[in-house]
């Protein structure tokens, strides 16, 4: 049996034994007093009701009260001779099968009755091992007495306690057995949960099946959900670590080439081999390194900077940014819009500008023709944006890499596709910070980047 099972068994057994022990103490010390109190109430209530009757009703209807209160009631005319009165009362009680060894009404008691008092007395019957409890009243010259026999409770309590003791022993054995069985049903699922928790701590994301229809099943469900979430988070962390390794390798590659050129041309100047172009090359490569560093700083800062949300007319913002590209690139940019220029979203304006700039720059840089298509639409209270250009990409696998930092589509890093490779990574970061949906897809030689915004009412 498990530690919890033993603890449950002994604690429940202790409670049961304690209840039995308390019951025995109550039977021994408090139940007799309560029993006497109840008997006294019966005879007292009967006598109070007699007090409201007239003499004729008393002489004819005492049997009704006897049946009602389960007591013995007799009446006799008051007499100055105490002996005669006691003898008559004894005979009346004997006729009702009440034989008393010790019963006597004193003169003092009669005097008090004549003054209108209701007197209650207990007569111990000695060897009969009982007592006779009576309540007496005087009404219109009659002495009315209601009584009830009370057995000695000590013997009764002793029998009851002996029975309770045997019941306690039997009950304790039964409780231990049942508690052990029931605690096993409780602790077995807990042991299974413990095993799964240990496996999760070792990064083995297992699940547990518990069908108890109670809080244990709810706990098992929560642990299973936690296991799934931790598994996803663990795999995501492994993937990010792997991406980080590629990131560092790509960054090294990006910096290695310009640094090598700077070193070579600097040595050429030192050796007097400069033909007048060396310094320009060094400046160009230095600017390239500066651009990479600035982009990296911007990228790292973006991930930690909080969003500064504001109401933005998203299409108007995009159109303002697009004007600069139309004037300088000579691209044929076609726009299809199904939304009003005033449609608004809640976003960080500065970061959203970077998203649009990077997507436009990406389309201009990698388009295989001079044509770019832009579409705006609105469905289900969502604003849809898409930018398309013809591409040489045909592999769906490539789409899974284009969001990675320093991925420039060309394994050879052809400088015809120059850039830091952080543009789409910035787009991804900003969209995820806003919890907006985004993606890319290829269809018949065209690549489409799409964004989905939540529209403000």
MOZIJO-V499680 format. One line per field, one symbol per residue. ss: DSSP state (H for helix, E for strand, - for the rest). psi: psi as a letter, one per 40 degrees, with the letter a starting at -180 (. if undefined). burial: I if it has 16 or more other ideal C-beta (glycine too) atoms within 10 Angstrom, else O. A space follows every 10 residues. Layout:
# MOZIJO-V499680
ss=???
psi=???
burial=???
This chain:
# MOZIJO-V499680
ss=--HHHHHHHH HHHHHHHHHH HHHHHHHHHH HHHHHHHHHH HHHHHHHHHH H---HHHHHH HHHHHHHHH- -EEEEEE--- -HHHHHHHHH HHHHH----- ------HHHH HHHH----EE EEEE-HHH-E EEEEEEEEE- -EEEEEEEEE E-HHHHHHHH HHHHHHHHHH HHHHHHHHHH HHHHHHHHHH HHHHHHHHHH H--------- ----HHHHHH HHHHHHHHHH HHHHHHHHHH HHHHHHHHHH HHHHHHHHHH HHHHHHHHHH -------HHH HHHHHHHHHH HHHHHHHHHH HHHH----EE EEEHHHHHHH HHHHHHHHH- -EEEEEE--- ---EEEEEHH HHHHHHHHHH HHHHHH---- EEEEEEEEE- -EEEEEEEEE -----HHHH- ---------- ----HHH--- --HHHHHHHH HHHH--EEEE EEE--EEEEE EEEEE--
psi=iidddddddd dddddddddd dddddddddd dddddddddd dddddddddd deiidddddd edddddddef ihhiiihhie hddddddddd dddddffhhh dhhhhidddd ddddeeihhh ihhhebeefi ihhihiihhf eihhhhihhh iheddddddd dddddddddd dddddddddd dddddddddd dddddddddd defggiiihh gefadddddd dddddddddd dddddddddd dddddddddd dddddddddd dddddddddd efeheeeddd dddddddddd dddddddddd dddehihgii hhgddddddd ddddddddde ighhhhheii dehiihihdd dddddddddd dddddeheae hhhhhhihhf fihhhhhiii iehehdddde eeeiiehfeh defhedfiid eedddddddd dddefiiiai ihhfehhhhi ihihii.
burial=OOOOIOOIIO OIIOOIOOOI OOIIOOIOOO IIOOOOOOII OIIIIIIOOI OOIOOOOIOO OIOOIIOOIO IIIIIIOOOO OOOOIIOIII OIIOOOOIOI OOIOIOOOII OOIOOOOIIO IOIOIOOOOO IIIIIIIIIO OIIIIIIIII OOIOOOIOOI IOOIOOOIOO IOOOIOOOII OOIOOOIOII OIIOOIOOOI OOOOIOOIOI OOOOOIOOII OOIIOOIOOO IOOOOOOOOO OOOOOOIOOI IOOIOOOIOO IIOOIOOIOO OOOOOOOIOO IIOOIOOIOO OIOOIIOOIO OIOOOOOOOO OIIIIOIIIO IIOOIOOOIO IOIOOOOOOO OOIIIOIIOO IIIIIIIIII OIIIIIIOOO OIIIIIOOOO OOIIIIIIII IOIOOOOIOO OIIIIIIIIO OOIOOOOOII IIIIIIIIII IOIIOIOIOI OOOOOIIIII IIIOIOO
